[in-house]
Amino acid sequence: METSLPPDQISDAPATRTEREAKTVLLLNANAAGGRAAAYKRQIEEHTAKLPRRPMLFVSRDAQMAIRLIDALPAGSRVIVFGGDGTVNQLLPSLLAGGHTLGIVAVGSGNDTARALGVDRMKWPTALDHALQAAPENIDLGEITYTNARGFTQTKLFVSSFCAGFDAATVQQTQSLPTWLGGMPRYMLATFVMLATLDSFDLRISIDGKAIHAGPVLLASALNTATYGGGMQIAPSALIDDGALDLMIAERMGLMRVLSLLPRMLVGRHLGEPGVIHQCFGDLHIKAQQPVPMAADGEYLGEAIEASLRIKPAQLPVLRAQSAQG
């Protein structure tokens, strides 16, 4: 990890973590946007040099080192992340454990969390200045506990989305595409590649212990934000602070039906269409007849045979744009 100040300046030796003064740090994920985000380092240094109180800038190419950095911060610090959904997702446990506030400067490939916070279209200097000054507000998180085909159980947090089925397989496919292609174009190209197989998955889905679906589906997604996949409006009514997640199910359908539905899904006009199910929930359980691909916040999790999801209301302090507040 590169830093504009030595890492040991994060710690004030004699004090405990809770006694130390909260700090403001900038964390630039140099791997975001296929590595293009690294070019912002010099510009950020020049911009922050003009500020009355210059925040520390850290440039990370390794998720584990970024996590260790956040773990070393005094409780209640302000962490402004230059990156996308994947970057934020990896840092969630440490942000929560430290009671830190999250700000986002959207320079990643997938910026659905930034879009929900209303900062995705800000130029980076504007987004940074906003994150340095805005008052925190709490947003919800989703939590997944899933069991893979070998019987191992894991728990994962997400801000924006959880996917099971076709869209999760599409996330996996994006990993093999050129890194210079980002956002929705990358996701849509992967989608068209996956249309060649158009697999369906036999799922049993229940909400609060009540079965709502049993049978083959193309996809089942839980949304905390209105968009996923770099801006696809899969759940246009979803809010990041309403204490609920939005379940979207697309039942098994043929290629021509998918192709006719896809343009509507891009702009959020698919609700009410035959074969599309939308329902809000707090707790959800998925049981698969065979291993099904799963993903969270655009990060592929692998295949699983069972998953439980729940909403965790008002968990994470974030820095939102005024226009994004409900």
C-alpha positions as CSV (number, residue, x, y, z in Angstrom):
1,M,0.0,0.0,0.0
2,E,1.2,3.5,-0.8
3,T,0.4,6.4,1.5
4,S,0.8,10.1,1.5
5,L,1.6,9.9,5.2
6,P,3.2,7.1,7.1
7,P,0.7,4.4,8.2
8,D,1.9,4.6,11.9
9,Q,0.5,8.1,12.0
10,I,-2.9,6.5,12.3
11,S,-2.2,5.4,15.8
12,D,-1.6,7.6,18.8
13,A,0.6,5.3,20.8
14,P,-0.5,5.7,24.4
15,A,-4.2,5.9,23.9
16,T,-6.7,3.1,23.3
17,R,-8.7,2.9,20.1
18,T,-11.8,4.4,21.7
19,E,-9.9,7.2,23.4
20,R,-8.2,8.4,20.2
21,E,-9.7,11.2,18.1
22,A,-11.6,10.0,15.1
23,K,-9.9,10.7,11.8
24,T,-10.8,11.3,8.2
25,V,-8.9,9.2,5.7
26,L,-9.1,8.8,1.9
27,L,-8.8,5.3,0.5
28,L,-8.1,4.9,-3.2
29,N,-8.5,1.4,-4.6
30,A,-6.0,1.5,-7.4
31,N,-7.5,-1.7,-8.9
32,A,-11.0,-0.1,-9.3
33,A,-12.3,0.4,-12.8
34,G,-9.8,-2.1,-14.2
35,G,-6.8,-0.3,-12.6
36,R,-7.7,3.1,-14.1
37,A,-8.5,4.6,-10.7
38,A,-4.8,4.6,-9.8
39,A,-4.4,7.7,-12.0
40,Y,-6.3,9.8,-9.5
41,K,-3.6,9.7,-6.9
42,R,-1.7,12.8,-7.9
43,Q,-4.8,14.8,-8.6
44,I,-6.2,13.9,-5.2
45,E,-3.0,15.0,-3.5
46,E,-3.1,18.3,-5.3
47,H,-6.7,18.9,-4.4
48,T,-6.4,18.0,-0.8
49,A,-3.2,20.1,-0.4
50,K,-5.4,23.2,-0.7
51,L,-7.7,22.2,2.2
52,P,-7.4,23.8,5.6
53,R,-7.1,20.3,7.2
54,R,-5.6,17.8,4.9
55,P,-6.9,14.2,5.2
56,M,-4.6,11.3,4.9
57,L,-4.6,9.5,1.5
58,F,-3.9,5.8,1.3
59,V,-3.6,4.0,-2.1
60,S,-4.3,0.3,-1.8
61,R,-3.9,-2.5,-4.4
62,D,-4.6,-5.2,-1.8
63,A,-8.0,-5.7,-0.1
64,Q,-6.5,-7.2,3.0
65,M,-4.1,-4.3,3.6
66,A,-7.0,-1.9,3.1
67,I,-9.0,-3.8,5.8
68,R,-6.0,-3.7,8.2
69,L,-5.8,0.0,7.7
70,I,-9.5,0.5,8.6
71,D,-9.2,-1.8,11.5
72,A,-6.4,0.4,12.9
73,L,-8.4,3.6,12.7
74,P,-9.9,5.2,15.9
75,A,-13.6,4.4,16.3
76,G,-16.0,6.6,14.5
77,S,-13.6,7.7,11.8
78,R,-14.7,9.0,8.4
79,V,-13.5,6.7,5.5
80,I,-13.9,8.1,2.0
81,V,-13.5,5.4,-0.5
82,F,-12.5,6.0,-4.1
83,G,-13.9,2.9,-5.8
84,G,-17.0,1.0,-6.7
85,D,-19.4,-1.6,-5.2
86,G,-16.9,-4.3,-4.9
87,T,-14.5,-2.1,-3.0
88,V,-17.2,-1.1,-0.5
89,N,-18.4,-4.6,-0.1
90,Q,-15.0,-5.9,1.0
91,L,-14.7,-3.2,3.6
92,L,-18.1,-3.5,5.2
93,P,-17.2,-5.7,8.2
94,S,-14.4,-3.4,9.2
95,L,-16.5,-0.3,8.7
96,L,-19.2,-1.7,10.9
97,A,-16.8,-3.0,13.6
98,G,-15.2,0.4,13.9
99,G,-18.4,2.4,13.8
100,H,-16.9,4.3,10.9
101,T,-18.8,6.6,8.5
102,L,-18.6,5.7,4.7
103,G,-18.2,8.2,1.9
104,I,-17.9,7.2,-1.7
105,V,-16.3,8.8,-4.7
106,A,-17.5,6.8,-7.6
107,V,-14.6,5.7,-9.7
108,G,-15.4,2.0,-9.9
109,S,-16.9,-0.2,-12.6
110,G,-20.1,-0.8,-10.7
111,N,-21.4,2.2,-8.8
112,D,-24.9,1.2,-7.8
113,T,-24.3,2.0,-4.1
114,A,-23.0,5.5,-5.1
115,R,-26.0,5.9,-7.3
116,A,-28.3,5.1,-4.4
117,L,-26.5,7.7,-2.3
118,G,-26.9,10.3,-5.1
119,V,-23.1,10.8,-5.6
120,D,-22.5,8.7,-8.7
121,R,-22.7,11.6,-11.2
122,M,-20.7,14.1,-9.2
123,K,-17.2,14.9,-10.6
124,W,-14.7,13.4,-8.2
125,P,-13.6,16.8,-6.6
126,T,-17.2,17.7,-5.9
127,A,-17.9,14.2,-4.5
128,L,-14.8,14.4,-2.3
129,D,-15.7,17.9,-1.0
130,H,-19.2,16.7,-0.2
131,A,-18.0,13.6,1.6
132,L,-15.6,15.8,3.7
133,Q,-18.4,18.1,4.9
134,A,-21.7,16.1,4.8
135,A,-23.5,14.9,8.0
136,P,-23.8,11.1,8.3
137,E,-27.1,9.2,7.9
138,N,-27.7,5.5,8.5
139,I,-28.6,3.1,5.8
140,D,-29.7,-0.5,5.8
141,L,-27.6,-3.5,4.9
142,G,-28.5,-7.0,3.8
143,E,-27.0,-10.1,5.3
144,I,-26.7,-13.5,3.6
145,T,-25.9,-16.8,5.2
146,Y,-25.3,-19.4,2.6
147,T,-24.2,-23.1,2.4
148,N,-22.1,-24.2,-0.6
149,A,-22.2,-27.6,-2.3
150,R,-19.5,-29.0,0.1
151,G,-21.6,-28.1,3.1
152,F,-19.6,-25.1,4.3
153,T,-21.6,-22.1,5.6
154,Q,-20.5,-18.5,5.3
155,T,-22.1,-15.1,6.1
156,K,-21.7,-12.0,3.9
157,L,-23.0,-8.5,4.1
158,F,-24.1,-6.4,1.1
159,V,-25.2,-2.8,0.5
160,S,-26.8,-3.0,-3.0
161,S,-27.7,-6.5,-4.2
162,F,-27.8,-10.2,-3.8
163,C,-28.3,-12.4,-6.9
164,A,-29.0,-16.1,-7.4
165,G,-29.2,-17.8,-10.8
166,F,-28.7,-16.2,-14.2
167,D,-27.6,-12.7,-13.0
168,A,-25.0,-14.2,-10.6
169,A,-23.6,-16.3,-13.5
170,T,-23.5,-13.1,-15.5
171,V,-21.4,-11.5,-12.7
172,Q,-19.0,-14.4,-13.0
173,Q,-18.8,-14.0,-16.7
174,T,-17.9,-10.3,-16.3
175,Q,-14.6,-11.4,-14.7
176,S,-13.4,-12.8,-18.1
177,L,-14.2,-9.6,-20.0
178,P,-11.7,-6.8,-20.8
179,T,-11.0,-4.6,-17.7
180,W,-11.3,-1.4,-19.8
181,L,-15.0,-2.2,-20.3
182,G,-16.9,-1.1,-17.1
183,G,-20.3,-0.4,-15.7
184,M,-23.5,-1.4,-17.5
185,P,-21.8,-2.1,-20.9
186,R,-19.6,-4.7,-19.2
187,Y,-22.7,-6.3,-17.5
188,M,-24.8,-6.2,-20.7
189,L,-22.0,-7.9,-22.8
190,A,-21.8,-10.6,-20.2
191,T,-25.6,-11.0,-20.2
192,F,-25.6,-11.6,-24.0
193,V,-22.8,-14.1,-23.6
194,M,-24.9,-16.0,-21.0
195,L,-28.0,-15.9,-23.1
196,A,-26.4,-18.7,-25.2
197,T,-27.2,-21.2,-22.4
198,L,-30.1,-19.5,-20.5
199,D,-30.0,-21.9,-17.6
200,S,-32.8,-22.1,-15.1
201,F,-32.7,-23.2,-11.5
202,D,-35.2,-25.1,-9.4
203,L,-35.6,-23.0,-6.2
204,R,-37.9,-23.1,-3.2
205,I,-38.3,-19.6,-1.8
206,S,-40.1,-18.5,1.4
207,I,-40.6,-15.2,3.1
208,D,-41.0,-15.1,6.9
209,G,-41.6,-18.9,6.9
210,K,-44.3,-18.7,4.2
211,A,-43.6,-20.4,0.8
212,I,-44.0,-17.9,-2.1
213,H,-42.4,-19.9,-5.0
214,A,-41.5,-23.4,-5.8
215,G,-40.1,-24.3,-9.2
216,P,-37.7,-23.3,-11.9
217,V,-36.6,-19.6,-12.1
218,L,-34.2,-17.7,-14.3
219,L,-33.1,-15.5,-11.5
220,A,-33.9,-14.5,-7.9
221,S,-32.4,-11.2,-6.6
222,A,-32.7,-9.3,-3.4
223,L,-32.2,-5.5,-3.8
224,N,-31.4,-2.8,-1.3
225,T,-30.9,-0.3,-4.1
226,A,-33.0,0.4,-7.1
227,T,-30.3,-0.6,-9.5
228,Y,-27.7,-3.3,-10.0
229,G,-25.3,-4.3,-12.8
230,G,-24.0,-0.8,-13.3
231,G,-27.4,0.9,-13.5
232,M,-30.0,-1.6,-14.5
233,Q,-33.3,-0.6,-12.8
234,I,-34.2,-4.1,-11.5
235,A,-36.1,-2.8,-8.4
236,P,-37.1,0.8,-9.1
237,S,-39.0,1.1,-5.8
238,A,-36.2,-0.1,-3.6
239,L,-34.9,2.3,-1.0
240,I,-31.6,2.0,0.9
241,D,-33.2,3.1,4.2
242,D,-36.7,1.7,4.3
243,G,-36.0,-1.3,6.5
244,A,-36.8,-3.9,3.8
245,L,-35.3,-5.6,0.8
246,D,-37.0,-6.0,-2.6
247,L,-37.2,-9.6,-4.0
248,M,-37.3,-9.9,-7.8
249,I,-38.0,-13.2,-9.4
250,A,-37.9,-13.9,-13.1
251,E,-39.5,-17.3,-13.7
252,R,-38.1,-19.7,-16.4
253,M,-38.7,-18.3,-19.9
254,G,-37.5,-18.7,-23.4
255,L,-34.9,-16.6,-25.2
256,M,-37.4,-14.5,-27.2
257,R,-39.3,-13.6,-24.0
258,V,-36.0,-12.6,-22.2
259,L,-35.0,-10.5,-25.2
260,S,-38.3,-8.7,-25.1
261,L,-38.2,-8.2,-21.3
262,L,-34.6,-7.0,-21.1
263,P,-35.1,-3.5,-22.4
264,R,-37.9,-3.0,-19.9
265,M,-35.7,-4.2,-17.1
266,L,-33.1,-1.6,-18.0
267,V,-35.5,1.3,-17.3
268,G,-37.6,-0.3,-14.6
269,R,-40.7,-1.0,-16.6
270,H,-40.9,-4.8,-16.1
271,L,-42.9,-4.9,-12.9
272,G,-46.2,-6.5,-13.4
273,E,-45.1,-8.4,-16.6
274,P,-46.0,-12.1,-16.8
275,G,-43.3,-14.2,-15.1
276,V,-42.0,-11.4,-13.0
277,I,-42.6,-11.4,-9.2
278,H,-41.8,-8.5,-6.9
279,Q,-42.2,-8.6,-3.1
280,C,-40.6,-6.7,-0.2
281,F,-39.3,-8.7,2.7
282,G,-37.3,-8.7,5.9
283,D,-36.3,-12.4,6.0
284,L,-36.1,-14.8,3.1
285,H,-34.9,-18.4,2.6
286,I,-33.8,-20.0,-0.6
287,K,-33.4,-23.8,-1.1
288,A,-31.9,-25.0,-4.4
289,Q,-32.4,-28.5,-5.9
290,Q,-28.9,-28.2,-7.4
291,P,-26.0,-25.8,-6.8
292,V,-26.9,-22.3,-8.0
293,P,-24.5,-19.4,-8.6
294,M,-24.7,-16.5,-6.2
295,A,-23.2,-13.0,-6.1
296,A,-23.4,-10.0,-3.8
297,D,-22.6,-6.3,-4.8
298,G,-21.2,-7.5,-8.1
299,E,-18.8,-10.0,-6.4
300,Y,-19.2,-13.6,-7.3
301,L,-19.7,-15.9,-4.2
302,G,-19.6,-19.3,-5.9
303,E,-22.4,-21.9,-6.0
304,A,-24.6,-22.7,-3.1
305,I,-27.5,-25.0,-2.3
306,E,-29.2,-22.9,0.4
307,A,-29.2,-19.2,1.5
308,S,-31.0,-17.1,4.1
309,L,-31.2,-13.4,3.8
310,R,-32.3,-10.7,6.2
311,I,-32.4,-6.9,6.4
312,K,-30.2,-5.2,9.0
313,P,-31.9,-1.7,9.3
314,A,-29.9,1.5,9.9
315,Q,-26.6,-0.2,10.2
316,L,-24.1,1.9,8.4
317,P,-23.5,5.7,8.6
318,V,-23.0,7.1,5.1
319,L,-22.6,10.5,3.4
320,R,-25.5,11.0,1.0
321,A,-26.3,13.7,-1.4
322,Q,-29.3,15.8,-0.4
323,S,-31.3,14.7,-3.5
324,A,-30.9,11.0,-2.6
325,Q,-32.5,11.3,0.9
326,G,-35.9,9.9,1.3
